[in-house]
Amino acid sequence: MPERAVGIALLGGGVVGSGVIKILADQRELLRRRTGLTFDIRHVVVRDPKKHAELHASLPITTDAAKAIDDPKVEIVVELIGGTTTAGEWIERAIKHGKPVVTANKSLLAARGAELFTLAKKHNTAIAFEASCGGGIPIIDALSKGLIANRIDALVGIVNGTCNVILTRMTRNGWSYAKALEEAQKAGFAEADPSLDVSGRDAAQKLALLASLAFNARVVESDIHVEGVDKIQPADINFAGELGYVIKLLAIAERAPQGSGFRVQGSAARNSLNPEPSSSLTSMSSVVSSLRAEGRTLNPLYLRVHPTLVHKDDVLAEVSGSFNAISVYGHALGHALFYGRGAGQMPTASAVVADLVSVALGTTPLAFKQLQIFPDATSPADVLPIEELQSRYYIRLMARDVPGVMAEVTEALGRDKISLSAVLQRESDEGQYVPVVITTHMANEGAMRQALKAIDSLKTIQPPSVCLRIIDQPREFGGG
Ligand code: HSE
């Protein structure tokens, strides 16, 4: 096997950068034996060299990014500084030199992916981004290569380690949200700005990248309905547990089922809160024409990130701590679960080094050039408004324990055609406010919102009521 030394520049010497340095040093011989490649770190670009003096005493530390990127001995540029401004400028600079870039930067790619990919193609080079989603799990590789023969119908994932650590601790230790967040930060999982994690935005950025590949449609962060974990209360974790569920922050991308009269008609009649199921071919064809007139496809997507009640028997319910898991439903494969460490130094560094090898071997550049699945080569996704979603719901109301309250609540739900599945209320002193928990059968989100508004305006209810979605294992995708 011909052997080759590859010069690289590392932009960023923080947590993940140090992990990359460690793998390249410790596994130098293994990588050489397996790939014929050795990686020489020619520059490590950091903002404050004093901070890195001990750790990288033997490394070429610099603050001069331009010099590092422009160095003719540097073949591949690894961007690990995060953020969108400086990282974007440095990546552009590398690309304009025709140098491939390896990055973990989901924020940047979720916002400017199509533009940067176009630029990279123009300069006959490539961007590799395995480390941007799912930490060490090779999900980008799976979606772009291993599952290429599948029409993907849905992707349901736990893709934010910090939120999963928080929810796991709240569930297992009975901690408050604030304490669980503090512990997650101490453990080093959270982003520099933890609001990116807890607001659900980090998960949405990852979903934008994953859904773009899975559905070959350009998804950007703003296409995604996002709710974070910052409002989750221990009471809801406990009630969910009693009902047989755990609360997880899920990132979900799914195709509206083809030929599903209900959803398709719902999407055409976007202002209607209660679309009636379509039953005839005639009405389907009028729906098709109206969708075409709107410039929409027959397979629009629902894209959402939110805390979700997941049944305890669901495999995702078992995913705890900083682990991530992504369920993918392909028409040929059926259900596949990609599970592993979704955050942290070494798992993320593992993905970065995998990209370095693929780029140096030429496999990533070839796929990048040939495959028409990246956001520069696809059309914007046809995204359905969340109001059209069909879901089951968990509602927690604070209701005054007086005669007639339940009748008023069920009347509000019934008016919007929402059918109850379970009701839970504890005994309390008459006249006091007590939590009442209701789960519903499948209902329309728009209708649910309308009913909640009506419920929260009742004199006997203390607003705001809590409303969370329930997901049942989508067995209908890909067969059981
Ligand atoms: N803050 C992210 C997480 C790190 O918690 O998942 C990996 O993207």
Residues whose N, C-alpha, C, O or C-beta is under 5 A from the ligand:
A	BS01	HSE	S132 V159 N160 G161 T162 F189 A190 E191 D197 G342 A343
